[in-house]
Amino acid sequence: MQNLPMCMKNLKKGLVSIITPAFNSEKFIASAIESVRSQTYSNFEMLIVVDSGTTDNTANIVKDYEKKDPRIRLITITERGLALSRNKAIEESIGQYIAFLDSDDLWLPEKLERQLKFMTETGAKFSCTAYRRSSEDLKTTGNLITVPAIATYTDLLKNNTLACLTVIYDQTDLQNLKMQSVRGEDYRLWLEISRKGYDCYGLNEDLARYRFVENSLSRQFVRTILDRWRTYTQNERLNPIKATYYMLWYLSTALLKRKQF
């Protein structure tokens, strides 16, 4: 089953497959797992991928949880890379829904229940929620980062309003998706989904915590700008004029975000 193409899987209706890459994550992985185990919606599998570059105790911590909770599963891979880890978990998932939670982030207890109810009520196949940033020690919490009611492909070109830890999509309609092995791989996937005609529906409820960790990839702003330009010109094949137009939109919104905690 695990090696079959996605289209040949018998997906379990209502099951949420939670995708969690964990690279040297011993400091935070238990908190992430506990936030999932505390969900009021209990029909999930949590696929935690540890790659060959991990040198700390992450795998052993996950193994301990695996022993006491059959919904938790450790996957080890010999390759290295965030996209490769996520793709491996997606490949082995059997849930109707795919959700993302990185090893240093957290969900509030009603996250899955509220978001799945919202998707059912709206008919959404692709959704996100509001969230708050927090300090690494979780003692300081920032402003609520809201999301638009609907984000189209054009909207996402202007501003990536989707935080990876809040996204859920329905595999029934969106099969065989993979992240590219580049920086900003999640953003490219959101563009791919929206380009297929699936708008992202936003639920403006405070349901997740994005932990600001020193030296995290997302904080390397200059490199992020260069990656965004490559996404526009190479991945989305926009001409230089359109790429510049959307880059100006991106910069204006990104700078505003960075003034807020």
C-alpha positions in Angstrom: 0.0 0.0 0.0 2.7 2.5 1.0 4.5 2.4 -2.4 1.4 2.6 -4.6 0.7 5.8 -6.5 -1.7 8.1 -4.7 -4.5 7.5 -7.2 -4.5 3.8 -6.3 -4.8 4.3 -2.6 -8.0 3.6 -0.7 -8.1 6.8 1.3 -9.8 6.6 4.7 -12.7 9.1 4.8 -12.5 11.6 7.5 -8.9 10.6 8.5 -6.4 13.5 8.7 -2.8 12.7 7.8 -0.6 15.1 9.6 2.8 15.7 7.9 5.6 16.5 10.3 9.3 16.7 9.2 11.6 16.6 12.2 15.3 17.5 11.8 17.2 17.7 15.1 14.0 18.5 16.8 14.4 17.0 20.3 13.8 20.4 21.9 10.3 20.9 20.5 9.0 17.6 19.0 7.2 16.5 22.2 5.3 19.8 22.4 4.2 19.4 18.7 3.0 15.8 19.3 1.2 16.7 22.5 -0.7 19.5 20.7 -1.9 16.9 18.2 -2.8 14.3 20.8 -4.8 17.0 22.5 -7.0 17.6 19.5 -10.8 17.4 20.0 -10.9 15.6 16.6 -9.2 12.3 17.2 -9.3 10.6 13.8 -5.8 11.3 12.6 -2.4 9.8 11.8 0.7 11.7 12.5 3.6 10.9 10.2 6.9 12.2 11.6 9.8 12.0 9.2 13.4 12.0 10.5 16.1 12.3 7.9 19.6 11.0 7.9 21.1 14.4 8.9 19.5 14.3 12.3 22.0 13.7 15.1 20.1 14.3 18.2 17.4 12.3 20.2 14.4 13.1 18.0 13.9 9.6 16.7 13.9 8.1 20.1 11.4 10.6 21.4 9.1 9.8 18.5 9.5 6.0 19.1 8.4 6.5 22.7 5.2 8.2 21.5 4.7 5.5 18.8 4.7 2.8 21.5 1.8 4.4 23.4 -0.2 5.9 20.6 -0.8 3.9 17.4 -1.8 7.1 15.6 1.8 8.3 15.8 4.3 6.9 13.3 8.0 7.4 12.8 9.4 7.3 9.2 13.1 7.5 8.7 14.7 8.4 5.3 18.3 8.3 4.1 17.9 11.5 2.1 18.0 15.0 3.5 15.7 17.9 3.0 12.4 19.4 4.1 10.5 18.8 0.9 11.8 15.2 0.6 10.6 14.5 4.2 7.2 16.0 3.5 6.8 14.2 0.2 7.7 10.8 1.9 5.0 11.4 4.5 2.4 12.4 1.9 3.3 9.3 -0.2 2.7 7.0 2.8 -0.4 8.8 4.0 -3.8 7.1 3.9 -6.1 10.0 5.1 -8.6 11.9 3.1 -7.1 15.1 4.4 -3.5 16.3 4.4 -2.5 18.7 7.2 1.0 20.2 7.9 2.6 20.8 11.3 6.3 21.4 11.6 8.1 20.0 14.6 8.6 23.4 16.3 5.0 24.6 15.9 1.8 23.9 17.8 -2.0 23.6 17.3 -4.7 24.7 19.7 -7.0 21.8 20.8 -10.0 22.6 18.4 -7.9 23.3 15.3 -8.8 20.1 13.4 -12.4 20.0 14.5 -13.1 23.6 13.7 -11.3 23.6 10.3 -12.8 20.3 9.1 -16.3 21.6 10.1 -15.6 24.8 8.1 -14.5 22.8 5.1 -17.6 20.7 5.2 -19.9 23.7 5.5 -18.2 25.7 2.7 -17.4 22.7 0.4 -13.7 23.8 0.5 -11.1 21.4 -0.7 -8.2 23.6 0.3 -8.2 25.8 3.5 -6.2 27.7 6.0 -6.8 29.4 9.3 -5.6 32.4 11.3 -2.7 32.0 13.8 -0.4 33.8 16.1 3.4 33.9 16.2 5.0 33.1 19.6 8.4 33.4 21.1 10.6 30.3 21.2 9.7 29.8 24.9 6.0 30.4 24.2 5.9 33.1 26.8 5.2 35.9 24.4 2.4 35.7 21.8 1.9 38.1 18.9 -1.1 39.6 17.2 -3.6 37.5 15.3 -2.5 36.9 11.7 -5.7 36.9 9.8 -6.5 35.3 6.4 -8.8 36.3 3.5 -12.1 34.6 3.2 -11.0 33.3 -0.2 -7.5 33.4 -1.8 -7.3 32.9 -5.5 -4.2 32.2 -7.6 -3.8 35.9 -8.3 -4.2 36.7 -4.6 -1.4 34.2 -3.7 0.9 35.7 -6.3 0.5 39.0 -4.5 0.8 37.8 -1.0 1.3 34.3 0.5 -1.3 34.5 3.3 -1.1 30.8 4.0 1.0 29.6 6.9 2.0 26.0 6.4 0.9 24.9 9.9 -2.7 26.0 9.1 -3.2 24.4 5.7 -5.4 21.4 5.1 -6.3 20.0 1.6 -8.5 17.1 0.5 -6.6 14.3 -1.2 -9.8 13.0 -2.7 -9.6 15.8 -5.2 -5.9 16.8 -5.0 -3.9 13.6 -5.5 -0.2 13.0 -6.3 0.9 16.4 -5.1 4.6 16.9 -4.2 6.7 19.7 -2.9 9.7 20.8 -4.9 13.1 20.6 -3.3 13.6 24.4 -3.2 13.3 27.1 -0.6 9.7 28.2 -0.4 8.5 24.7 -1.3 5.2 25.1 0.5 4.4 28.4 -1.3 5.0 26.7 -4.6 2.6 23.9 -3.7 -0.1 26.5 -2.7 0.3 28.1 -6.1 0.0 24.7 -7.8 -3.2 23.9 -6.0 -4.8 27.3 -6.7 -3.6 27.1 -10.4 -5.6 23.9 -10.7 -8.7 26.0 -9.8 -9.0 25.3 -6.1 -9.3 28.6 -4.2 -8.1 28.6 -0.6 -10.9 29.2 1.9 -9.8 31.1 5.1 -11.1 30.5 8.6 -10.4 33.5 10.8 -10.1 31.7 14.1 -7.1 31.6 16.3 -6.1 27.9 16.0 -2.3 27.6 15.8 1.0 28.9 17.1 4.0 29.5 14.8 7.1 29.5 17.0 9.8 32.0 16.1 13.0 29.9 16.3 16.3 31.7 15.9 18.0 31.1 12.5 14.9 29.4 11.1 14.8 29.3 7.3 11.8 31.6 7.1 13.7 34.4 8.9 16.4 34.7 6.2 14.6 37.6 4.4 17.0 38.5 1.7 17.2 34.9 0.5 13.5 34.7 0.6 13.2 37.6 -1.8 15.5 35.9 -4.3 13.5 32.7 -4.0 10.3 34.6 -4.6 11.7 36.1 -7.8 12.7 32.6 -9.0 9.2 31.3 -8.2 7.6 34.0 -10.3 10.0 33.8 -13.3 10.9 30.1 -13.3 8.1 28.2 -11.7 5.2 30.4 -12.6 6.8 31.6 -15.9 5.8 35.2 -15.5 7.4 37.7 -17.7 9.7 40.3 -16.0 7.0 43.0 -15.9 4.4 40.8 -14.2 7.0 39.4 -11.9 8.1 42.8 -10.9 4.5 43.8 -10.3 3.8 40.9 -8.0 7.2 41.3 -6.3 6.3 44.9 -5.3 3.0 43.5 -3.8 5.0 40.9 -2.0 7.5 43.3 -0.5 4.9 45.7 0.7 3.0 43.0 2.6 6.1 41.2 3.8 7.5 44.4 5.3 4.2 45.1 7.0 4.2 41.6 8.5 7.6 42.0 9.9 6.6 45.1 11.8 4.1 43.0 13.6 5.1 40.2 16.0 
